[in-house]
Amino acid sequence: MQQSTRSESTDGLPPEKRLEAPSHRLVEAGIATIPDMETLRECVGYENTHQNRTQILRRLEWRADELRADEE
């Protein structure tokens, strides 16, 4: 049985679903729809642990910048 994470309860997409989608466009959409910093941190942690793809980490960083700007 898989543990439930905050991101699953927030919008139904755990990090592995967002970042391991079958196409690049779906990965980009998964990142673009990250709703909050906690979910973003979970995605960064997942990426660092499983794939560590520089391009994905860069896109996550851009999404973090967007979320921070929205908070201002």
C-alpha positions in Angstrom: 0.0 0.0 0.0 1.4 3.4 -1.0 1.6 6.2 1.6 -0.5 9.3 1.0 1.4 12.5 0.7 0.2 16.1 1.0 0.5 16.6 -2.8 -1.9 13.7 -3.4 -4.5 15.2 -1.0 -4.0 18.7 -2.5 -4.6 18.0 -6.1 -4.4 14.2 -6.7 -1.0 14.1 -8.3 2.0 12.7 -6.4 5.5 13.7 -7.5 6.0 10.4 -9.4 2.9 11.1 -11.6 4.0 14.7 -12.3 7.6 13.9 -13.2 7.4 10.4 -14.7 4.7 11.2 -17.3 5.0 9.4 -20.7 5.7 12.6 -22.6 7.7 15.8 -22.1 4.6 18.0 -22.5 2.8 16.1 -19.7 5.9 16.6 -17.4 5.8 20.3 -18.2 2.1 20.5 -17.5 2.6 18.6 -14.2 5.2 21.2 -13.1 3.1 24.2 -14.3 0.2 23.0 -12.2 2.1 22.6 -8.9 -0.2 24.5 -6.5 2.1 25.3 -3.6 5.6 25.3 -2.2 5.1 22.1 -0.2 4.2 20.1 -3.3 7.1 21.7 -5.2 9.5 20.6 -2.4 8.2 17.1 -2.6 8.7 17.1 -6.4 12.3 18.4 -6.0 13.0 15.7 -3.4 11.5 13.0 -5.7 13.5 14.2 -8.7 16.8 14.4 -6.7 16.3 10.9 -5.4 15.1 9.2 -8.5 16.2 10.9 -11.7 18.2 14.0 -10.9 17.6 15.5 -14.3 19.0 19.0 -14.6 16.4 20.3 -17.0 13.5 19.2 -14.8 15.2 20.6 -11.7 15.6 23.9 -13.6 11.9 23.9 -14.5 11.0 23.2 -10.8 13.2 26.2 -9.8 11.3 28.4 -12.3 8.0 27.2 -10.9 9.3 28.1 -7.4 10.0 31.6 -8.6 6.5 31.9 -10.0 5.0 30.7 -6.7 7.1 33.1 -4.7 6.0 36.0 -7.0 2.4 35.0 -6.5 2.8 35.3 -2.8 4.0 38.9 -2.9 
